[in-house]
Amino acid sequence: MECSFCGKDEHEVFRLLNGPGVCVCDECILLSQEIIIKQMRDIINSQEKEIAILRGEQVLFNGEVATFEKIEQEVFNTFWQGG
């Protein structure tokens, strides 16, 4: 058996989990967790910037003064389109 994502054989990884029609190795699971955590952190950081704007603080976002529209677009791009 091999990982459906990276193609590594069951002898090349620590653990290979079987599902209906797919297998996934521990390395691909860890990588996917890292990607999801980064995306969640990006969303939280964007939300913190929105809160700062509501407090009247000036926030720089990509070198420009942030607006809700810019932050919303960045969250959309990061979360739904993969950055």
N, C-alpha and C positions, 0 to 999 in steps of 0.2 A: 504494500500500500504506500501511497505517497500523498503529500499535502496538495490539495486542490488549488492552493494559492501560489505557493513558491515551487512546488514540484519536488521538494526534498523527500527522500525515502525514509521510511519509518526507522531505519538504522542510523540516520544522520541527525535525528532530533531526539530530544528527551522524551517527548510525549506526542502522540498523534491521536486526535479525537475523531471518532467516526460519527457521521450523521447520515440522514437519508440522502444518498447520492453524492456526498462530499466528505472530505477529510480535511482537518485543519491542524497544523502543528503548533506547539507551544510558542515558537518564535513568531509566527504570524499573529497569534493571539496577542502577544505582548506588543508587537508593532501596532496592531489596530487599537489597542488600549492607549498607547502613547499618542496616536493621531487624534483619538476622541478627546483625550484629556487636554491636549493643546487647543483644540477647537473650543472646548468648554471654557478654558482659561481666556481665550480671545474674546468670547462672548461676555464673560464676567468683567473683563477689563473695559470693554465697550460700555457696559451698563454702568460701571463706576464713573466713566467719563460723562455719561448722561446725567448722573446724579450731581456731579460737580457743576455741570452747566446749569442745572436747576437751582443750585445754591448761588448762582451768579459768578462762579469762578470761570476764568478764561482757561480753556483747555486746548492745547495744541494736538492736532491729529494729522499725522503725515505732513508735518511742517506748516499746517494752516490752522487757523482758529476753527475749532470743531463746531459743527451744527448737527442737529438731530438727524438730518437727512444723510450726511456723510457717515455718521456712525451706523445708522440703520443699513446703509448700503454695504458697509464693511462687514457687518454681522451677517448679512445675507450672503455676500461673496464667500466669507470664511466658512460658514456652516453649511450652506446649501450647495455651493459650487466648488467646495474644496480649496478655497484660497485663491 
